[in-house]
Amino acid sequence: MFDSIMVIKAIWLFLSNLICIDSLALREDSRKIGLGLITAGLLGFVMQSDKVTSYESALLFFVGMIVWMLALLQPSENNTED
């Protein structure tokens, strides 16, 4: 139980920091990380073994989806015209 709480806290901190990225290069790298996590989750689910459980595979997949989607979001720019 304690490990699950630590994992959720680490994911939350990572995602909250990902939202405020404003560099295009960092966003591109975050999208690649997200796709890598999605792929690892899918492969872990398809190729079941003793080392990777279905819970871990699903967690990798959904965290990858969230990272990928957050990296696609552009920060809003406040353009005020005088």
C-alpha positions in Angstrom: 0.0 0.0 0.0 2.8 2.4 0.9 4.6 1.7 -2.4 1.4 2.5 -4.4 1.1 5.9 -2.6 4.7 6.7 -3.3 4.2 5.8 -7.0 1.1 8.0 -7.2 2.9 10.9 -5.5 5.9 10.6 -7.8 3.6 10.6 -10.9 1.6 13.6 -9.6 4.8 15.6 -9.1 6.1 14.7 -12.5 2.9 15.6 -14.3 2.5 18.9 -12.4 6.0 19.9 -13.5 5.3 18.8 -17.1 2.4 21.2 -17.4 4.5 24.3 -17.0 7.1 23.4 -19.7 7.2 26.2 -22.3 10.1 25.1 -24.5 9.3 23.4 -27.8 12.3 21.1 -27.6 11.3 19.9 -24.1 7.8 19.3 -25.2 9.0 17.2 -28.1 11.2 15.2 -25.7 8.2 14.7 -23.4 6.1 13.5 -26.2 8.8 10.9 -27.0 9.0 9.8 -23.4 5.2 9.5 -23.4 5.3 7.3 -26.5 8.0 5.2 -24.9 6.0 4.6 -21.8 2.9 3.7 -23.9 5.0 1.2 -25.9 6.5 -0.3 -22.8 3.0 -0.6 -21.2 1.6 -2.3 -24.3 4.6 -4.7 -24.7 4.4 -5.5 -21.0 0.7 -6.3 -21.3 1.1 -8.4 -24.4 4.2 -10.3 -23.3 3.2 -11.3 -19.8 6.0 -12.5 -17.6 6.8 -12.8 -13.9 8.8 -9.5 -13.9 6.0 -7.2 -15.2 2.5 -7.6 -13.9 -0.7 -6.4 -15.7 -1.1 -3.6 -13.1 2.4 -2.3 -13.9 1.7 -2.5 -17.6 -1.6 -0.6 -17.3 0.1 2.0 -15.1 2.9 2.5 -17.7 0.3 2.8 -20.5 -1.9 5.3 -18.7 1.0 7.5 -17.4 2.4 7.5 -20.9 -0.9 8.6 -22.3 -1.1 11.4 -19.8 2.5 12.6 -20.4 1.9 12.5 -24.1 -1.3 14.5 -23.9 0.1 17.1 -21.5 3.1 17.5 -23.8 0.8 18.3 -26.7 -0.9 21.1 -24.8 0.6 24.5 -25.5 0.7 27.0 -22.7 -1.6 29.9 -23.2 0.0 33.2 -24.0 -1.6 36.3 -22.7 -1.5 38.7 -25.7 -2.9 42.0 -24.7 -3.1 44.6 -27.4 -2.9 48.3 -26.3 
